[in-house]
């Protein structure tokens, strides 16, 4: 295999690594993040969240955390895209809502 063969294999490996990064969060990542966030809520906040959750969630925030990803390609929910994330400046660990 010549140098062009190694170059091709190298490109394929880089692309495969990018695919893993792109799909890394998925439903499992959202579920884990929500479980962590749920554990950090105050008692009052946790109670308020449980009131807001749909009945099928059975009081579990993590069961609905991937909802935004599940509906984002549905035409009727197109308006909700910007609600899925917040852009913050680099190296800032807080967000001030205006």
C-alpha positions in Angstrom: 0.0 0.0 0.0 1.5 3.3 -1.1 1.5 6.6 0.7 -1.9 7.5 -1.0 -3.4 4.4 0.6 -2.3 5.5 4.1 -3.5 9.0 3.3 -7.0 7.6 2.4 -7.1 5.5 5.6 -6.1 8.5 7.7 -8.9 10.6 6.2 -11.4 7.8 6.8 -10.3 7.5 10.5 -10.6 11.3 11.0 -14.1 11.3 9.5 -15.1 8.4 11.8 -13.9 10.2 14.8 -15.9 13.3 13.8 -19.0 11.1 13.5 -18.6 9.9 17.0 -18.3 13.4 18.3 -21.3 14.6 16.3 -23.5 11.8 17.7 -22.0 11.6 21.1 -24.8 13.3 23.0 -27.9 11.6 21.7 -30.6 10.4 24.0 -28.2 8.8 26.5 -26.2 12.0 26.9 -29.3 14.1 27.5 -30.6 11.6 30.0 -27.3 11.6 32.0 -27.1 15.4 31.9 -30.7 15.8 33.1 -30.1 13.3 35.9 -27.2 15.4 37.1 -29.1 18.6 36.8 -32.1 17.1 38.6 -29.9 16.2 41.5 -28.7 19.8 41.8 -32.2 21.4 42.0 -33.4 22.8 45.3 -36.4 21.1 46.8 -38.7 23.9 45.7 -37.4 23.9 42.2 -37.7 20.1 41.9 -41.3 20.3 43.1 -42.1 23.0 40.5 -40.5 20.9 37.7 -42.5 17.9 38.7 -45.7 19.9 38.4 -44.7 21.1 34.9 -43.8 17.6 33.6 -46.4 15.7 31.5 -48.1 12.8 33.2 -46.3 10.2 31.1 -42.9 11.4 32.5 -44.0 10.1 35.9 -42.1 12.9 37.7 -38.8 12.1 36.0 -37.2 15.1 34.3 -34.6 12.9 32.5 -37.4 11.0 30.7 -38.2 14.1 28.6 -34.8 15.7 28.2 -34.3 14.6 24.7 -37.7 15.9 23.6 -36.1 18.9 21.8 -33.9 16.7 19.7 -36.8 14.4 18.9 -39.0 17.1 17.5 -36.5 19.5 15.9 -37.0 18.1 12.4 -40.8 18.3 12.6 -42.1 21.3 10.6 -44.7 22.2 13.3 -41.9 22.7 15.9 -39.5 24.6 13.8 -40.0 27.7 15.9 -38.6 26.0 18.9 -35.0 25.5 17.5 -33.5 28.6 19.2 -34.9 27.6 22.5 -32.7 24.5 22.5 -29.5 26.3 23.3 -28.0 29.4 24.7 -24.8 31.0 23.3 -22.4 32.3 25.9 -19.0 33.9 25.5 -16.0 31.6 25.5 -14.6 30.7 28.9 -17.7 32.0 30.8 -19.4 29.5 33.1 -22.5 31.6 33.8 -25.4 33.1 31.9 -27.2 36.3 32.7 -30.7 36.3 31.3 -31.8 39.7 30.0 
